[in-house]
């Protein structure tokens, strides 16, 4: 956050962007959970790759997509 401030980005803008990242992670996880049940017949690595790719194609950051996919698939497999 201080690197952005050093480049002249107002602190309010940085704080808002960081808060939006949390919201983005929540939205990604919600979408991943709704999509995970469609992938239940696949092997876990393939389901993870497909779900991650799906989220990235929808515009989510790759790191957020990987985390959301992992959590959604873990919940899906625990619910079986």
C-alpha positions in Angstrom: 0.0 0.0 0.0 2.8 2.4 0.8 4.3 1.8 -2.7 1.2 3.1 -4.3 1.1 6.1 -2.0 4.8 6.8 -2.9 3.7 6.9 -6.5 1.1 9.6 -5.7 -2.0 7.5 -5.4 -4.3 9.0 -2.7 -4.6 6.8 0.4 -8.4 6.7 0.1 -8.1 5.3 -3.4 -5.7 2.6 -2.2 -7.9 1.7 0.7 -10.9 1.4 -1.5 -9.0 -0.8 -4.0 -7.8 -3.1 -1.2 -11.4 -3.3 0.1 -12.7 -4.2 -3.4 -10.1 -7.0 -3.6 -11.8 -8.6 -0.6 -15.2 -8.2 -2.3 -13.7 -9.7 -5.4 -12.5 -12.8 -3.6 -15.9 -13.3 -2.0 -17.6 -13.0 -5.4 -15.1 -15.4 -7.0 -15.7 -17.9 -4.2 -19.5 -17.7 -4.5 -19.3 -18.2 -8.3 -16.8 -21.1 -7.9 -19.2 -22.8 -5.4 -22.1 -22.6 -7.8 -20.0 -24.0 -10.6 -18.1 -26.7 -8.6 -21.0 -29.1 -8.6 -20.9 -29.3 -12.4 -17.4 -30.6 -12.2 -17.9 -33.3 -9.5 -17.5 -36.1 -12.0 -13.9 -35.1 -13.0 -10.7 -36.0 -11.3 -9.8 -33.3 -8.7 -6.8 -31.8 -10.7 -8.8 -31.5 -13.8 -11.8 -30.0 -12.0 -9.5 -27.5 -10.3 -7.9 -26.5 -13.6 -11.2 -26.0 -15.3 -12.7 -24.0 -12.5 -9.7 -21.8 -12.2 -9.7 -21.2 -15.9 -13.4 -20.4 -15.8 -12.9 -17.8 -13.1 -9.9 -16.2 -14.9 -11.9 -16.0 -18.1 -14.5 -14.1 -16.1 -11.9 -11.5 -15.2 -10.8 -12.6 -11.7 -7.2 -12.3 -10.8 -5.4 -15.7 -11.2 -4.4 -15.8 -7.5 -7.9 -15.1 -6.4 -9.3 -17.7 -8.9 -6.9 -20.4 -7.7 -7.8 -19.8 -4.1 -11.6 -19.7 -4.8 -11.4 -22.8 -6.9 -9.5 -24.7 -4.2 -11.9 -23.7 -1.5 -15.0 -24.5 -3.6 -13.8 -27.9 -4.6 -12.8 -28.7 -1.0 -16.3 -27.9 0.2 -17.8 -29.8 -2.7 -15.8 -32.9 -1.9 -16.5 -32.7 1.8 -20.2 -32.5 1.0 -20.3 -35.8 -0.9 
